[in-house]
């Protein structure tokens, strides 16, 4: 069987032969990809036509706040940029109120009343570890936006007070940041609350062995990097957030919508992660972040649209193929799965461990033109075939083609 790259030469020969036998060539063959007959694809009950993306009207205020949360995630510092060992994916959260801030233990429930009282607007939270059980390291970085500088300062003060009340702690001085409110109870972990304009930068670091000087260095580096990033993005008034395009370049129209049969593996009440991201923002959700970011840069990825399917816009077809490879590179205990019938260039994986944020256990990536689309599934499978995943991938491919 020819590889997809070997098909380049085959297609070139076919074009030469075809040109000599006819005055025109129908279709638009893509170098490096096998031709696909859309009518032969099995898509099950999944939508296979492009659909417009609209914000849910159930809670319009919350939806606007989640727009700002996604913008904050775009400039949130990656833990692995503070410590290159921290590449193991942890929890990622987008926040718009006290509920989304404390659900699933992202922050202690005692922080909720402070968020309500001081008018939390939006926030983002990202965590990574080194993946080791014997010598564990972790880092959580979060940014919360409040209405005013004063509200942010008061929030930092209150979060610090509550943290100290929960367990006896002592202050860790952070050189250059006297307002960081950094404390530790055991020398193994430390947390800090640094106000910066209308924002509060929250960092939580953990080491395998006690070392307060090292903890202080980690917090200092994280705070400094995060303040630099925040200064690159000006807060936008909530009333003006809806003036931002919700589907730039039609990227969301190209992404698969939620399944009509509610078979999606994620259970998002508010669809807070549905929307447009910069590559730096969506990278927080991905495995192999250092490799994938390098491939984002090489492939010219400039936009990501996330619904039930995730679509990446790259520079061109060749770049998209390279990105697909990076996104589907199997880990040590992952399994390569069969592609959907009729889509032999799709790349599918069964993951060794469920994704911590969307709970999926398998994924498929398809390529069309300059776009890579990834769909996910959580159907238990013991074989190399995951029929629901294959149907999702086929439907997503159809959407990509028909979006042109």
C-alpha positions in Angstrom: 0.0 0.0 0.0 1.3 3.4 -0.9 1.8 5.9 1.9 0.0 9.2 1.6 3.4 10.9 0.8 4.0 8.3 -1.9 0.8 9.3 -3.5 2.3 12.6 -4.5 4.2 10.9 -7.3 1.2 8.7 -8.2 -1.0 11.7 -8.5 1.5 13.5 -10.6 1.7 10.6 -13.1 -2.0 10.4 -13.2 -2.3 14.1 -14.0 0.2 13.8 -16.9 -1.6 10.7 -18.3 -5.0 12.3 -17.9 -3.9 15.5 -19.6 -2.8 13.6 -22.6 -6.1 11.8 -23.0 -8.6 14.6 -22.3 -8.9 18.4 -22.7 -9.8 18.9 -19.0 -9.5 17.2 -15.6 -12.4 17.1 -13.2 -12.0 17.4 -9.5 -9.3 19.0 -7.4 -6.7 16.3 -6.5 -4.7 17.3 -3.4 -1.0 16.2 -3.3 -0.3 13.9 -0.4 -3.9 12.9 0.2 -6.0 10.0 -1.1 -9.1 11.0 -3.0 -12.3 10.6 -0.9 -15.8 9.8 -2.1 -18.0 11.7 0.3 -21.1 9.7 -0.6 -19.5 6.5 0.5 -18.6 7.7 4.0 -20.6 6.4 7.0 -21.4 9.3 9.3 -24.2 7.7 11.4 -26.5 10.3 12.9 -23.8 13.0 13.0 -24.2 16.4 11.2 -22.2 16.4 8.0 -23.1 19.8 6.7 -21.4 23.1 7.9 -23.5 24.8 10.6 -23.4 28.4 11.9 -22.0 28.9 15.3 -24.1 31.0 17.7 -23.7 31.8 21.4 -26.3 30.1 23.6 -28.9 32.5 24.8 -29.8 30.6 28.0 -27.4 32.9 30.0 -26.1 35.7 27.8 -24.1 37.4 30.5 -22.3 34.1 31.4 -21.5 33.6 27.7 -19.9 37.0 27.4 -17.8 36.3 30.5 -16.6 33.0 29.0 -15.5 35.0 25.9 -13.2 37.0 28.2 -12.1 33.7 30.0 -11.0 32.3 26.6 -9.1 35.5 25.9 -7.4 35.2 29.3 -6.4 31.6 28.5 -4.7 32.9 25.3 -2.2 34.8 27.5 -2.1 32.4 30.4 1.5 31.3 31.0 2.1 27.6 30.4 3.5 25.8 33.4 6.1 24.0 31.2 7.6 27.4 30.3 8.3 27.9 34.0 9.7 24.4 34.5 10.3 22.3 31.3 9.6 19.1 33.3 5.9 20.0 33.7 4.5 18.6 30.5 2.0 16.1 31.9 -1.6 17.4 31.2 -3.6 18.4 34.2 -6.9 20.3 34.7 -7.8 23.4 32.6 -10.7 25.6 33.7 -12.5 28.6 32.3 -14.3 30.7 34.9 -17.2 33.2 34.8 -18.5 33.1 38.4 -18.1 31.5 41.8 -19.6 28.2 40.6 -17.3 27.7 37.6 -14.4 28.9 39.8 -15.0 26.2 42.5 -16.6 23.3 40.6 -14.6 20.1 40.7 -12.3 21.6 43.3 -10.5 24.0 41.0 -10.4 26.4 43.9 -11.7 25.9 47.5 -15.4 26.6 47.8 -14.6 29.2 50.5 -13.2 31.5 47.7 -16.7 31.6 46.1 -18.2 34.3 48.3 -15.2 36.5 47.6 -15.7 36.1 43.9 -19.4 37.0 44.2 -18.8 40.0 46.5 -16.1 41.6 44.4 -17.7 40.9 41.0 -15.5 38.3 39.3 -15.7 38.8 35.6 -13.7 35.9 34.2 -10.7 33.7 34.7 -8.6 30.9 33.4 -6.7 28.1 35.2 -4.1 25.6 33.9 -2.2 22.9 35.7 0.6 20.5 34.7 2.8 18.0 36.5 5.9 16.1 35.7 3.9 12.8 35.6 5.9 11.2 38.3 4.4 9.5 41.3 7.7 9.0 43.1 9.1 12.5 42.6 6.1 14.6 41.9 6.2 18.3 40.8 3.3 20.5 39.9 2.4 24.0 39.0 -1.0 25.7 38.7 -1.2 29.1 37.1 -4.5 31.1 37.1 -5.6 34.6 36.3 -8.8 36.1 37.5 -10.2 39.4 36.3 -12.2 41.8 38.5 -14.0 45.1 37.6 -11.4 47.4 39.1 -7.8 47.4 40.4 -9.2 47.9 43.9 -11.5 44.9 43.7 -8.5 42.7 42.5 -6.3 43.9 45.4 -9.1 43.2 47.9 -9.7 39.7 46.3 -6.0 38.9 46.6 -6.1 39.9 50.3 -9.2 37.9 51.0 -8.0 34.7 49.2 -4.8 34.9 51.2 -6.7 35.4 54.5 -8.9 32.4 53.7 -6.0 30.2 52.7 -4.1 31.0 56.0 -7.3 30.2 58.0 -7.6 26.7 56.5 -4.2 25.6 57.7 -1.4 27.2 59.6 1.0 28.7 57.1 4.0 31.0 57.1 5.0 33.7 54.6 7.5 33.1 51.8 9.0 36.4 50.6 9.1 36.7 46.8 11.9 39.0 45.7 10.5 41.9 43.7 6.9 41.1 44.5 6.1 42.3 48.1 2.3 42.1 47.4 2.4 38.4 46.3 0.9 37.0 49.5 3.0 33.9 49.1 2.7 31.2 51.9 3.6 27.6 52.6 2.5 25.1 55.3 5.1 22.4 54.7 7.9 23.7 52.4 6.7 21.2 49.8 4.0 23.4 48.3 3.3 27.2 48.2 0.6 29.4 46.9 0.6 33.1 46.1 -1.9 35.8 45.2 -0.5 38.7 43.2 -2.7 41.6 42.2 -1.9 43.3 39.0 -4.3 46.0 37.8 -7.8 44.4 37.6 -6.2 40.9 37.7 -5.2 38.5 40.4 -2.4 36.1 39.4 -2.6 32.9 41.4 0.2 30.4 41.4 0.5 27.1 43.3 3.7 25.1 43.1 4.7 21.8 44.5 8.0 20.0 44.8 9.0 16.4 45.7 11.2 17.6 48.6 11.0 20.6 50.9 12.7 23.7 49.5 11.3 27.1 50.2 14.0 28.9 48.3 13.2 26.8 45.2 9.4 27.4 45.7 10.1 31.2 45.9 12.1 31.1 42.7 9.3 29.2 40.9 6.6 31.6 42.1 8.7 34.6 41.2 9.4 33.3 37.7 5.7 32.4 37.1 4.4 35.8 38.4 6.9 37.8 36.3 6.1 35.9 33.1 2.4 36.2 33.7 2.5 39.9 34.3 4.5 40.4 31.1 1.8 38.4 29.2 -1.1 40.4 30.8 0.5 43.7 29.8 0.2 42.6 26.2 -3.6 42.4 26.4 -5.8 45.2 27.4 -9.0 44.4 29.3 -12.1 44.9 27.1 -15.3 46.2 28.7 -18.0 43.4 28.8 -20.3 45.4 26.7 -17.7 45.5 23.9 -16.8 41.8 23.9 -19.8 40.9 21.7 -18.3 43.3 19.1 -15.5 40.7 18.6 -16.2 38.2 15.8 -17.5 34.9 17.1 -16.5 33.0 14.0 -13.4 34.7 12.3 -12.5 33.1 9.0 -15.4 30.6 9.4 -13.3 28.4 11.7 -16.3 27.6 13.9 -18.5 26.8 10.9 -15.9 24.1 10.0 -16.0 22.4 13.4 -18.5 19.6 14.1 -21.4 20.6 16.4 -22.5 18.6 19.4 -24.0 15.2 18.6 -27.8 15.1 18.3 -28.0 11.9 20.3 -26.0 13.5 23.2 -23.2 10.9 22.8 -20.5 13.4 23.2 -17.9 12.4 25.8 -17.8 15.8 27.4 -20.6 17.0 29.8 -20.3 20.8 29.6 -23.2 22.6 31.1 -22.3 26.0 29.6 -20.1 25.0 26.6 -17.5 27.4 28.0 -14.7 25.9 25.9 -16.8 26.3 22.7 -15.3 29.2 20.7 -12.3 30.6 19.0 -8.8 30.3 20.5 -5.4 31.5 19.7 -3.0 28.5 19.3 -1.3 29.5 22.6 -4.6 29.3 24.4 -5.8 25.9 23.1 -2.3 24.4 23.7 -3.3 24.3 27.4 -5.7 21.4 26.5 -3.2 19.3 24.6 -0.7 16.6 25.3 2.9 16.8 24.1 2.7 20.6 24.4 6.3 21.4 23.6 6.3 19.3 20.4 2.9 20.6 19.4 3.8 24.2 19.9 6.8 23.8 17.8 4.7 22.3 15.1 2.1 25.1 15.4 4.9 27.5 14.6 6.3 25.4 11.7 2.8 24.9 10.3 1.8 28.5 10.6 -1.3 27.7 12.8 -3.0 31.0 13.5 -6.5 30.1 14.6 -8.3 27.2 16.5 -12.1 26.7 16.6 -13.5 24.3 19.2 -16.9 22.7 19.3 -17.5 19.0 19.4 -14.7 18.9 16.9 -11.6 21.0 17.0 -10.3 22.7 13.8 -6.8 24.1 13.3 -6.0 26.5 10.5 -2.5 26.0 9.2 -0.5 27.6 6.4 -1.2 25.0 3.6 -1.9 21.4 3.0 1.7 20.2 3.5 1.7 22.0 6.9 -1.6 20.5 7.8 -0.3 17.0 7.2 2.7 17.7 9.4 0.4 19.0 12.2 -1.9 16.0 11.9 1.1 13.8 12.6 2.1 15.8 15.7 -1.4 15.8 17.1 -1.7 12.0 16.8 1.7 10.9 17.8 1.1 7.9 20.1 2.4 7.9 23.6 4.1 4.9 25.2 0.9 3.0 25.9 -1.4 4.4 23.3 -2.8 2.3 20.5 -3.1 3.2 16.9 -6.6 2.5 15.7 -8.0 1.8 12.2 -9.2 4.9 10.2 -12.8 5.2 9.0 -13.6 3.3 5.8 -12.9 5.5 2.9 -10.7 7.9 4.9 -7.4 6.1 4.9 -5.4 9.2 5.6 -7.2 9.8 8.9 -5.0 9.1 12.0 -6.8 7.6 15.0 -5.6 6.8 18.5 -6.9 5.0 21.6 -5.4 6.7 24.7 -3.9 4.8 27.6 -5.6 7.2 30.0 -8.7 9.4 29.6 -8.3 13.0 28.9 -8.7 14.9 32.3 -10.7 17.7 30.9 -13.1 16.2 28.4 -13.0 12.5 29.5 -12.4 11.1 26.0 -10.4 8.0 25.5 -9.9 8.0 21.7 -9.4 10.6 18.9 -9.2 10.9 15.2 -7.6 13.6 13.1 -8.5 14.3 9.5 -7.0 16.8 7.0 -8.6 18.8 4.2 -6.9 21.7 2.4 -5.1 23.8 5.1 -7.3 22.5 8.0 -6.8 19.7 10.5 -9.8 18.6 12.5 -9.8 16.4 15.6 -12.8 14.5 16.9 -13.1 12.5 20.1 -14.9 9.6 21.6 -15.2 7.7 24.9 -16.7 4.5 23.7 -15.0 1.6 25.4 -13.2 -0.5 22.8 -11.0 -3.5 23.0 -10.3 -3.8 19.3 -8.6 -1.5 16.8 -12.0 -0.4 15.5 -14.1 2.4 17.2 -17.2 2.7 15.1 -18.7 5.8 16.8 -15.3 7.5 16.5 -15.1 6.6 12.8 -18.5 8.1 12.1 -17.6 11.3 13.9 -14.4 11.6 11.9 -16.3 10.9 8.6 -18.9 13.5 9.4 -16.2 16.1 10.4 -14.3 15.5 7.2 -17.5 16.0 5.2 -18.1 19.3 7.0 -14.5 20.5 6.1 -15.0 19.7 2.5 -18.4 21.4 2.2 -17.2 24.5 4.0 -15.0 25.5 1.1 
